Amino acid sequence: MASCMGCLLGCMFIVSALLLQGTAAQTIHIVGGSLGWTVPPPNFSYDSWAANQTFMVGNWLQFNFSSGLVHDVTEFSKADYESCNNTNPITYVVASSVNFLIETAGEHYYFCTFKDYCEKNMKLAIKASGTPIWSPPPPPSSASSLTVGGFSLLLLAIYHVVI
């Protein structure tokens, strides 16, 4: 019985370590570095800044605005980003500073919808890698069945080996 308890505790330790591994890799990217989120000067490009970053699911994008100014950060589709079309936002936030959690892998496109700021290159495109942080469960199937999740299956396998 004692060896069973030791094995179970060991397995719980391993699973806990694996779960914590995902949170340890979080990074906060200060968009634009020391420039922040503003209409950039002619010698600066947010896309060039992004090319020197590694974006992963679980990282944060921190958009800092100049003191006293209020901008927005809006996520758009690639087509809307390229044309600066601000009529179909995916996410829209107005504040003095904005933080976005990168929840999914793939390309993400942001720009400021104030005035003509997008046309003045106050826009950012990134490509993130990794596994989505959370995804909704699949819809129930019409057939009733019992499914066993991966973690439950692991515990069941360990239980059978120990006994």
C-alpha positions in Angstrom: 0.0 0.0 0.0 2.9 2.4 0.8 4.5 1.8 -2.5 1.2 2.5 -4.2 0.9 5.8 -2.4 4.5 6.7 -3.3 3.8 6.0 -7.0 0.6 8.0 -6.9 2.4 11.0 -5.3 5.2 10.7 -7.8 2.8 10.8 -10.7 1.0 13.8 -9.2 4.3 15.6 -9.0 5.1 14.9 -12.6 1.7 16.1 -13.8 2.0 19.2 -11.7 5.4 20.0 -13.2 4.0 19.6 -16.7 1.1 21.9 -15.9 3.5 24.5 -14.4 5.8 24.4 -17.5 3.2 26.2 -19.6 2.9 29.1 -17.1 6.7 29.5 -16.7 7.1 30.4 -20.4 4.9 33.5 -20.3 6.6 36.6 -21.8 5.4 40.2 -21.8 6.2 42.0 -25.1 6.2 45.8 -24.8 4.9 46.7 -28.2 7.4 49.0 -29.9 9.9 48.8 -27.1 10.7 52.3 -25.6 8.7 54.0 -28.4 5.4 52.4 -27.1 2.2 52.5 -29.1 2.0 55.8 -31.0 2.2 57.0 -34.6 5.7 55.9 -35.4 8.4 58.1 -36.9 9.4 57.4 -40.5 12.4 55.3 -39.5 10.3 52.9 -37.3 8.0 50.0 -38.2 6.1 47.9 -35.7 6.3 45.0 -38.1 10.1 45.3 -38.1 10.0 45.4 -34.3 7.8 42.3 -34.3 10.3 40.5 -36.7 12.8 40.5 -33.8 10.4 39.0 -31.3 9.3 35.4 -30.7 5.6 35.3 -29.9 4.1 32.2 -28.2 0.6 31.3 -27.1 0.4 32.5 -23.4 2.6 35.6 -24.0 1.2 39.1 -23.5 1.3 42.1 -25.8 1.5 45.3 -23.8 0.5 48.4 -25.7 1.8 51.5 -23.8 0.5 54.9 -24.9 2.3 58.2 -24.5 1.5 60.1 -21.4 -1.9 61.8 -21.5 -2.9 60.3 -24.8 -5.7 57.8 -25.3 -5.5 55.4 -28.3 -7.2 52.2 -29.1 -5.9 48.7 -30.0 -8.1 46.8 -32.3 -7.6 43.3 -33.7 -8.7 42.8 -37.3 -8.5 40.2 -40.1 -5.5 40.2 -42.4 -7.5 41.8 -45.2 -8.8 44.6 -43.0 -5.3 45.1 -41.5 -3.8 45.5 -45.0 -6.5 48.0 -46.1 -6.8 49.8 -42.8 -10.6 48.9 -42.9 -11.8 49.5 -39.3 -15.5 48.5 -39.8 -15.1 44.8 -38.8 -13.1 44.6 -35.6 -12.5 41.3 -33.9 -11.5 42.9 -30.5 -11.7 46.6 -29.7 -10.1 48.2 -26.6 -9.9 51.9 -25.7 -7.7 52.8 -22.8 -4.4 54.5 -21.8 -2.6 51.1 -21.9 -3.8 47.7 -23.2 -2.7 44.2 -22.6 -3.6 41.4 -25.0 -3.1 37.7 -24.1 -2.1 35.7 -27.1 -4.5 32.8 -26.8 -4.2 31.1 -30.2 -1.4 30.3 -32.6 -1.3 31.9 -35.9 -1.3 35.4 -37.3 -2.8 38.3 -35.4 -3.3 41.9 -36.8 -3.8 45.1 -34.7 -4.1 48.8 -35.5 -5.3 52.0 -34.0 -8.6 53.2 -35.5 -8.2 56.8 -34.4 -8.0 59.4 -37.3 -5.6 58.1 -40.0 -3.2 56.4 -37.6 -3.4 53.1 -39.4 -2.4 54.7 -42.7 0.5 56.3 -40.8 1.6 52.7 -39.8 0.4 52.6 -36.3 -0.3 48.9 -36.9 1.2 45.6 -35.8 1.2 42.1 -37.4 2.5 39.1 -35.4 2.7 35.3 -35.8 2.4 33.3 -32.6 3.4 29.6 -32.1 2.2 27.1 -29.6 -0.9 25.3 -28.3 -4.1 27.3 -27.6 -4.5 28.1 -24.0 -8.1 27.0 -23.9 -10.5 25.7 -26.5 -14.2 25.0 -25.9 -15.1 21.4 -25.6 -16.5 19.8 -28.7 -20.2 19.6 -29.0 -21.8 16.4 -27.8 -22.3 13.7 -30.4 -25.6 12.2 -31.1 -24.4 8.8 -30.0 -24.1 8.3 -26.2 -20.8 7.1 -25.2 -18.3 7.1 -22.3 -15.1 8.9 -23.1 -12.0 8.9 -21.0 -9.7 12.0 -21.1 -6.0 11.7 -21.4 -5.3 12.5 -17.8 -7.9 10.0 -16.6 -6.5 7.4 -18.9 -3.0 8.0 -17.5 -4.1 7.6 -13.9 -6.0 4.4 -14.9 -2.9 2.9 -16.6 -0.8 3.8 -13.5 -3.4 2.2 -11.2 -3.3 -1.0 -13.2 0.5 -1.2 -13.2 0.7 -0.6 -9.5 -2.0 -3.3 -8.7 
